[in-house]
Amino acid sequence: MATATVPSSHRLHFCFVSSSSSKFSITRQLSLNCPPKNRLSLVFCCSSSTTPPSSSSPQVSEPTPNAESCVNAGLDLFSKGRVKDALMLFDTALTLNPNPVEAQAAFYNKACCHAYRGEGKKAADCLRTALKEYNLKFGTILNDPDLASFRALPEFKELQEEARLGGEDIGYSFRRDLKLISEVQAPFRGVRRFFYVAFIAAAGISTFFTIPRLIRAIQGGDGAPDFGATAGNAAINVVGIVVFVALLFWDNKKEEEQLAQILRDETQSRLPMRLSTDRIVELVQLRDTVRPVILAGKKETVSLAMRNAERFRTELLKRGVLLVPVIWGDGRETKVEKKGFGLLQKAVASLPSIGEDFDQRTQSIIAKSKLKSEIRFKAEVVSPAEWERWIRDQQKSEGVTPGEDVYIILRLDGRVRRSGKGMPDWAQILKELPPMEAILSKLER
């Protein structure tokens, strides 16, 4: 759930006076879900008796609600699990003449409520309005963990396709974010490229001035330069150009490979699954909590591996193992209607967007402790076609023929620990994986 981005330069106090048979007054303040420096609050006041208030008591008039207060109050209710009431407040905010920022927040958070209730079409309609009319960034939709269940629905695929065809800059922003991550992982690549280009330019300029001297040396005559020395200089310059151009191409190839790996890691982090409590989460939400073991292959092979794992269930659970079976051929591509929207009339690459503050957006409003209680020994994949696509890309990168039976073990931090052909030897897995309480597991987080 994205917090409202509307500014707040003051505090709002709503005072409600009601009758009660009790003989004492209760005053409680609820802090709403908004930035700490600009926090809104609601103050509820209950009278201590059934008698009407004295005429000498000051009368506090209830301030007129506005879109900002409704959005922030709705966020607070959503965080408490009162989704229906939060939805009503977001609807109310849209009737109170909201400014564009408030309207964007109201539509977006309405979509989160509908996604929570499993209402994919309504969620898509709200997000579509926020994208088209209120400049919502698509990366926000991709990064919000509260929309994980929505991203597993066909309505999300349709919305994503519309955004791409209509010009929503998903691919370009994603490429920019990939570049930033790549530069962090390889900080000296830019320096190397600078020297490559500088040496190529220097060798090229030297060659430009050496060629006329070489021609005069070949022609001979009085004052002609020495042919051997001139030819040697020209050869050194040409070899230097070839070498540094080759190094530049090699560095570019390594960067593309690194970007492809980052893309696979990003795609993997968004793969959805259904826990035993029927809750849909993405792999990124399970980081530091479990070690997913992905079993991909034919139904018979995967079923046999699952039965073998049951013999070691207790010990595997102590090591945080979560089995994720993927059966080849279970994936079904969803056809979407191509009817783009947006400012630009061009399609961009079909890529997700990491977006800014990715690590912060992966934090769910539901506490990690509650998530742990929902995790059992096995999870069911959602959108099998996406899982198959990622696994096949992973196989290609490892030099494995796509479609073979494979297993992939992930670390607690979400990265691939190791993979192999066929199904895992569970006894060997127990030797390799330390218990969750061990120091090595803490270092792996």
PyMOL commands that set and color helices and strands:
alter all, ss='L'
color gray80, all
select helices_A, chain A and resi 36-38+67-79+83-94+100-116+120-133+138-143+145-151+154-166+170-185+189-219+227-269+283-286+299-310+313-318+358-361+368-374+384-397+426-432+439-444
alter helices_A, ss='H'
color red, helices_A
select strands_A, chain A and resi 26-31+41-46+272-274+280-282+291-297+321-327+380-381+406-410+416-421
alter strands_A, ss='S'
color yellow, strands_A
deselect
rebuild
show_as cartoon
